[in-house]
Amino acid sequence: MKIESIQAREIAMRLSKPFETSFGVTQDRRIILVELKTDEGIGWGEVTAGEGPFYNPETTDTAWLILRNFIARLVVGNSFTDAAGVLHAMAPIRGHEMAKAAVENATWDVLARHGGVPLHSLLGGTQREIPCGVSLGIHSDIPSLLDKIGEELSASYKRIKLKIKPGKDVAFVEAARRHYPDIALTVDANSAYTLQDVELLKQLDGFNLTYIEQPLEWNEIYQHAALQRQLSTAICLDECIHGLRDAQAAVELEACKVINIKLGRVSGHTEAKRIQQYCLEHGIPVWCGGMLESGVGRAHNIAMSSLPGFVLPGDVSASKRYWKDDIIEPEVTVSSKGTIMMPDGPGLGFALRHDLIERLTVRKEEWLPRQAVSSYATA
């Protein structure tokens, strides 16, 4: 497979409702879509970085720069036998996993389309449907949170995750558990606490949580090990797992009992599969987290979630929870059983709404061997 060009486009999408985490409120998303053109066909990927460097160091703008100035020069015009080869070609670039993932994932889409098979089959997926959870942003008051939980349970979601931060934590979780005593409930701190908050975090042990996600620093494994020893509730690591070596360190240090695998955070499907296989061999359950993706990123998440070991409901939920109109068709829907079925079509298994993508595009640029062709548009 020879990569003939990479076309990146930034699209502007507005979430149906603002989404609040410990590091801010998001409603308008600047999303980079990557179209990989090869002699075997095309494939699509998505940069899952946020607008600011708050989840991790990457942003929409840094990813664009890395794609144009470095990744395109390393892969465009070259031939590869598989997606792992593309990832290896990008290895000289330190970090910038989300920019790499968009290209690596698009390569998998090319290969699946060319082979006439669904992406989940090419990846080695074994599940025909996956259980779905939902992530709820921080609410201003407890009654509105309880109402929102009830709404999501009515939509059949199998797990409720509450975002928390100092001042919006114990009382909210206690109320949720008291009102809904039997649901699968988790919390996600997005690195909002320190070891000085250990007594507060111990209070969460009383609420029968499936796990507490990333309570401490975004790049800290050792201190999570110290915290896990003091909690009966499992810690799930997210932000600090950038690849297999981090997963190995976390498991060997007993810093967590669950791992959230996000494609963008770990450079794409190839590394995600390595982490998934390691966790499967060591009895560590995994699940797929979300980054407020468009339908392209969501389709990649669905395919990855079909792999063995993805036994906990992930954040892969229906398109309508986030977007008035998604950029794929059919849009992602959740069944009355709280599951998403694997698509049967080749590649991602969803068609792209090219007219809508064009209307949402605010800039685009195509990189060819030894040259870049740029064009810009306004929404």
C-alpha positions as CSV (number, residue, x, y, z in Angstrom):
1,M,0.0,0.0,0.0
2,K,1.5,3.3,-1.1
3,I,0.3,6.5,0.7
4,E,-0.4,9.1,-2.1
5,S,-1.6,12.0,0.1
6,I,-3.0,13.0,3.4
7,Q,-5.9,15.5,3.4
8,A,-6.8,17.1,6.7
9,R,-9.8,19.2,7.3
10,E,-11.0,21.0,10.4
11,I,-14.8,20.9,10.9
12,A,-16.7,23.0,13.4
13,M,-19.4,21.1,15.3
14,R,-21.5,22.2,18.3
15,L,-22.5,19.8,21.0
16,S,-26.2,19.6,21.7
17,K,-25.5,20.6,25.3
18,P,-22.4,22.0,27.1
19,F,-20.3,19.3,28.6
20,E,-18.4,20.1,31.9
21,T,-15.4,18.3,33.3
22,S,-12.9,19.3,36.0
23,F,-10.9,21.2,33.5
24,G,-13.7,23.3,31.9
25,V,-16.8,23.4,29.8
26,T,-17.0,22.4,26.1
27,Q,-19.7,23.1,23.6
28,D,-18.0,24.0,20.4
29,R,-15.7,21.4,19.0
30,R,-12.9,21.9,16.5
31,I,-12.3,18.5,15.0
32,I,-9.7,17.4,12.5
33,L,-10.7,14.7,10.1
34,V,-7.9,12.9,8.2
35,E,-8.5,11.4,4.7
36,L,-5.7,9.0,3.7
37,K,-5.4,8.5,0.0
38,T,-3.6,5.4,-1.2
39,D,-3.2,3.2,-4.2
40,E,-5.5,0.7,-2.5
41,G,-8.3,3.2,-1.7
42,I,-9.1,5.8,1.0
43,G,-9.5,5.7,4.7
44,W,-10.7,8.1,7.4
45,G,-9.4,8.9,10.9
46,E,-10.1,11.6,13.4
47,V,-7.8,13.7,15.7
48,T,-9.4,13.5,19.1
49,A,-7.4,16.3,20.7
50,G,-9.3,19.1,22.5
51,E,-9.2,22.8,21.7
52,G,-6.9,23.5,24.6
53,P,-4.1,21.5,26.3
54,F,-6.1,20.5,29.3
55,Y,-6.8,16.7,28.9
56,N,-3.3,16.2,27.5
57,P,-0.7,18.5,25.8
58,E,-2.2,18.1,22.4
59,T,-4.7,20.6,20.8
60,T,-6.4,20.9,17.5
61,D,-3.8,23.4,16.3
62,T,-0.7,21.5,17.5
63,A,-2.1,18.4,15.8
64,W,-2.5,20.3,12.5
65,L,1.1,21.5,12.7
66,I,2.4,18.0,13.5
67,L,0.4,16.5,10.6
68,R,1.6,19.0,8.1
69,N,5.3,19.6,9.1
70,F,6.3,16.1,10.3
71,I,3.9,13.2,9.8
72,A,3.1,14.0,6.2
73,R,6.9,14.1,5.4
74,L,7.4,10.7,7.1
75,V,4.6,8.7,5.4
76,V,3.4,10.4,2.2
77,G,4.9,8.8,-0.9
78,N,6.1,5.7,1.0
79,S,4.8,2.2,0.9
80,F,3.7,0.0,3.8
81,T,2.5,-3.5,4.3
82,D,0.4,-2.8,7.4
83,A,-0.7,-0.1,9.8
84,A,2.0,-1.1,12.3
85,G,4.5,0.0,9.6
86,V,2.9,3.4,9.4
87,L,3.1,3.8,13.2
88,H,6.7,2.8,13.1
89,A,7.4,5.4,10.5
90,M,6.1,8.1,12.8
91,A,8.1,6.8,15.8
92,P,10.8,9.6,15.5
93,I,8.1,12.0,16.6
94,R,7.9,12.0,20.4
95,G,4.5,12.2,21.8
96,H,1.6,13.7,19.7
97,E,-0.2,10.4,19.9
98,M,-3.5,11.9,18.8
99,A,-2.1,13.2,15.6
100,K,-0.4,9.9,14.9
101,A,-3.6,8.0,15.7
102,A,-5.7,9.8,13.1
103,V,-3.3,8.6,10.4
104,E,-2.7,5.1,11.8
105,N,-6.5,4.6,12.2
106,A,-7.2,5.8,8.7
107,T,-4.6,3.2,7.5
108,W,-6.7,0.4,9.2
109,D,-9.8,1.7,7.5
110,V,-8.0,1.6,4.1
111,L,-6.9,-2.0,4.7
112,A,-10.4,-3.1,5.8
113,R,-12.1,-1.4,2.9
114,H,-9.6,-2.9,0.4
115,G,-10.1,-6.3,1.9
116,G,-13.9,-6.0,1.8
117,V,-14.2,-6.7,5.5
118,P,-15.5,-4.7,8.5
119,L,-12.8,-3.0,10.5
120,H,-13.8,-4.9,13.7
121,S,-13.1,-8.2,11.9
122,L,-9.7,-7.0,10.7
123,L,-8.8,-5.9,14.2
124,G,-9.7,-9.4,15.5
125,G,-12.9,-8.4,17.2
126,T,-15.1,-11.2,18.7
127,Q,-18.1,-9.3,20.0
128,R,-21.1,-8.7,17.7
129,E,-22.5,-6.1,20.0
130,I,-21.0,-4.0,22.8
131,P,-22.5,-2.7,26.1
132,C,-22.8,1.0,26.3
133,G,-22.3,3.4,29.1
134,V,-22.8,7.1,29.3
135,S,-20.6,9.9,30.7
136,L,-22.4,12.8,32.4
137,G,-20.8,16.2,32.8
138,I,-20.7,18.0,36.1
139,H,-24.1,19.4,37.0
140,S,-24.8,22.6,39.0
141,D,-27.2,20.9,41.4
142,I,-28.2,17.4,42.6
143,P,-31.8,17.4,41.4
144,S,-30.8,18.1,37.8
145,L,-28.2,15.4,38.0
146,L,-30.7,12.8,39.3
147,D,-33.1,13.8,36.5
148,K,-30.4,13.3,33.9
149,I,-29.4,9.9,35.3
150,G,-33.0,8.8,35.1
151,E,-33.2,10.0,31.5
152,E,-30.1,8.0,30.5
153,L,-31.3,4.9,32.3
154,S,-34.6,5.2,30.3
155,A,-32.4,5.1,27.2
156,S,-31.1,1.7,28.3
157,Y,-27.5,2.7,29.1
158,K,-25.8,0.0,31.2
159,R,-23.4,2.2,33.2
160,I,-23.6,5.8,34.4
161,K,-20.3,7.7,34.8
162,L,-20.3,11.0,36.8
163,K,-17.7,13.6,36.2
164,I,-16.5,15.0,39.5
165,K,-14.2,17.7,40.9
166,P,-13.5,19.3,44.3
167,G,-16.8,20.6,45.7
168,K,-18.9,18.6,43.2
169,D,-18.1,15.1,44.4
170,V,-19.1,13.2,47.5
171,A,-22.6,14.8,48.0
172,F,-23.4,14.3,44.3
173,V,-22.2,10.7,44.3
174,E,-24.0,9.9,47.5
175,A,-27.3,11.3,46.1
176,A,-26.9,9.3,42.9
177,R,-26.3,6.1,44.8
178,R,-29.1,6.7,47.3
179,H,-31.6,7.4,44.5
180,Y,-30.4,4.7,42.2
181,P,-29.1,1.9,44.5
182,D,-28.6,-0.8,41.9
183,I,-27.1,0.8,38.9
184,A,-23.5,0.4,37.7
185,L,-22.0,3.7,38.8
186,T,-18.5,5.1,38.3
187,V,-16.9,8.5,38.7
188,D,-14.2,10.3,36.7
189,A,-12.0,13.0,38.2
190,N,-9.9,13.9,35.2
191,S,-6.9,14.4,37.5
192,A,-8.6,16.9,39.8
193,Y,-7.2,15.6,43.1
194,T,-3.9,15.0,44.9
195,L,-2.8,12.5,47.6
196,Q,-3.6,15.2,50.1
197,D,-7.3,14.5,49.3
198,V,-7.0,10.8,50.3
199,E,-9.5,11.1,53.1
200,L,-12.1,12.6,50.8
201,L,-11.5,10.0,48.2
202,K,-11.9,7.2,50.8
203,Q,-15.5,8.4,51.3
204,L,-16.2,7.2,47.7
205,D,-15.6,3.7,48.9
206,G,-19.0,3.7,50.5
207,F,-20.9,4.0,47.3
208,N,-20.2,0.7,45.6
209,L,-18.6,2.2,42.6
210,T,-17.2,0.0,39.8
211,Y,-14.1,2.2,39.7
212,I,-12.8,5.7,40.3
213,E,-11.2,7.0,37.1
214,Q,-7.9,9.0,37.0
215,P,-8.2,10.8,40.4
216,L,-4.6,12.1,40.4
217,E,-2.2,13.8,38.0
218,W,-2.5,13.2,34.3
219,N,1.0,11.7,34.0
220,E,1.3,10.1,37.4
221,I,1.4,6.3,37.9
222,Y,3.4,5.9,41.1
223,Q,1.1,8.0,43.3
224,H,-1.9,6.2,41.9
225,A,-0.3,3.0,43.3
226,A,0.0,4.7,46.7
227,L,-3.7,5.7,46.5
228,Q,-4.9,2.3,45.3
229,R,-3.4,0.7,48.4
230,Q,-5.7,2.9,50.5
231,L,-8.9,2.4,48.6
232,S,-11.1,-0.7,48.3
233,T,-12.7,0.7,45.1
234,A,-10.7,0.0,41.9
235,I,-8.8,2.8,40.3
236,C,-9.1,3.1,36.5
237,L,-6.3,4.8,34.7
238,D,-6.9,7.0,31.7
239,E,-4.7,10.0,31.0
240,C,-1.4,8.5,32.1
241,I,-1.6,5.4,29.9
242,H,0.0,6.5,26.6
243,G,1.1,3.1,25.4
244,L,1.9,-0.5,26.4
245,R,4.8,0.4,28.6
246,D,2.7,2.6,30.8
247,A,0.0,-0.1,31.1
248,Q,2.7,-2.6,32.1
249,A,4.1,-0.2,34.7
250,A,0.6,0.6,36.1
251,V,-0.3,-3.1,36.4
252,E,3.1,-4.2,37.9
253,L,3.0,-1.3,40.4
254,E,-0.7,-2.2,41.2
255,A,-1.6,1.4,40.5
256,C,-5.0,0.4,39.0
257,K,-7.4,-2.5,38.5
258,V,-9.0,-1.3,35.4
259,I,-7.7,0.6,32.3
260,N,-9.5,2.9,29.9
261,I,-8.2,2.5,26.4
262,K,-8.6,5.6,24.2
263,L,-7.4,5.3,20.6
264,G,-6.1,8.8,20.3
265,R,-4.3,8.7,23.6
266,V,-2.3,5.6,22.6
267,S,-1.5,6.4,19.0
268,G,-4.2,4.2,17.4
269,H,-5.4,0.7,16.9
270,T,-2.0,-1.0,16.8
271,E,-0.9,0.1,20.2
272,A,-4.5,-0.2,21.6
273,K,-4.4,-3.9,20.5
274,R,-1.1,-4.4,22.3
275,I,-2.5,-2.9,25.5
276,Q,-5.7,-4.9,25.2
277,Q,-3.8,-8.2,24.7
278,Y,-1.5,-7.5,27.7
279,C,-4.5,-6.6,29.9
280,L,-6.3,-9.7,28.8
281,E,-3.4,-11.9,29.7
282,H,-3.1,-10.3,33.2
283,G,-6.9,-10.2,34.0
284,I,-7.2,-6.4,33.8
285,P,-10.6,-5.4,32.4
286,V,-10.6,-2.6,29.8
287,W,-13.1,-0.4,28.2
288,C,-13.2,2.4,25.6
289,G,-13.4,6.0,26.7
290,G,-14.7,8.9,24.6
291,M,-13.3,12.3,23.6
292,L,-16.5,13.9,22.3
293,E,-15.8,12.5,18.8
294,S,-17.7,12.9,15.6
295,G,-19.0,9.8,13.9
296,V,-15.7,8.9,12.4
297,G,-13.9,8.7,15.8
298,R,-17.0,7.0,17.2
299,A,-16.9,4.3,14.5
300,H,-13.3,3.6,15.2
301,N,-14.2,3.3,18.9
302,I,-17.0,0.8,18.2
303,A,-14.6,-1.4,16.2
304,M,-12.0,-1.4,18.9
305,S,-14.6,-2.2,21.6
306,S,-15.3,-5.5,19.9
307,L,-11.9,-7.0,20.9
308,P,-11.7,-9.6,23.7
309,G,-11.2,-8.1,27.2
310,F,-13.5,-5.1,26.6
311,V,-15.9,-6.3,29.2
312,L,-17.0,-3.1,30.9
313,P,-19.5,-0.7,29.2
314,G,-17.6,2.1,27.5
315,D,-18.4,5.7,26.7
316,V,-19.5,4.8,23.1
317,S,-23.0,6.1,23.1
318,A,-25.5,7.3,20.5
319,S,-24.8,10.1,18.1
320,K,-27.9,12.0,19.2
321,R,-26.5,12.4,22.8
322,Y,-23.9,14.8,21.4
323,W,-24.9,16.1,17.9
324,K,-28.0,17.3,16.2
325,D,-26.6,15.9,13.0
326,D,-23.6,13.5,12.9
327,I,-21.3,13.2,9.9
328,I,-22.0,9.5,9.3
329,E,-25.0,7.5,8.3
330,P,-26.6,5.7,9.7
331,E,-26.0,7.5,12.9
332,V,-24.9,5.4,15.9
333,T,-27.9,4.2,17.9
334,V,-28.2,2.2,21.1
335,S,-30.6,-0.7,21.3
336,S,-33.3,-1.3,23.9
337,K,-30.8,-3.7,25.5
338,G,-28.2,-0.9,26.0
339,T,-25.9,-2.2,23.2
340,I,-24.5,-1.2,19.9
341,M,-24.3,-3.7,17.1
342,M,-21.2,-4.1,15.0
343,P,-21.7,-2.7,11.4
344,D,-21.4,-5.2,8.6
345,G,-20.0,-3.0,5.8
346,P,-16.4,-2.9,4.9
347,G,-14.0,-0.5,6.8
348,L,-15.7,1.6,9.3
349,G,-19.1,0.3,8.2
350,F,-20.7,3.7,8.1
351,A,-21.1,6.1,5.1
352,L,-19.7,9.6,5.4
353,R,-22.0,12.5,4.8
354,H,-19.7,14.4,2.5
355,D,-22.1,17.3,1.8
356,L,-22.4,17.9,5.6
357,I,-18.7,17.6,6.1
358,E,-18.1,20.2,3.4
359,R,-20.5,22.6,5.0
360,L,-18.8,22.2,8.4
361,T,-15.3,22.6,7.1
362,V,-13.4,25.7,8.1
363,R,-10.0,24.8,6.7
364,K,-8.5,22.0,4.7
365,E,-5.1,21.1,3.4
366,E,-3.7,18.2,1.4
367,W,-0.1,17.0,1.6
368,L,1.4,15.3,-1.4
369,P,5.0,13.9,-1.8
370,R,7.4,16.8,-1.4
371,Q,4.7,19.5,-1.6
372,A,1.6,20.8,0.2
373,V,-1.5,22.1,-1.5
374,S,-3.6,24.2,0.7
375,S,-7.2,25.6,0.5
376,Y,-9.3,27.3,3.1
377,A,-13.0,27.7,3.6
378,T,-15.2,29.5,6.1
379,A,-18.2,27.9,7.7
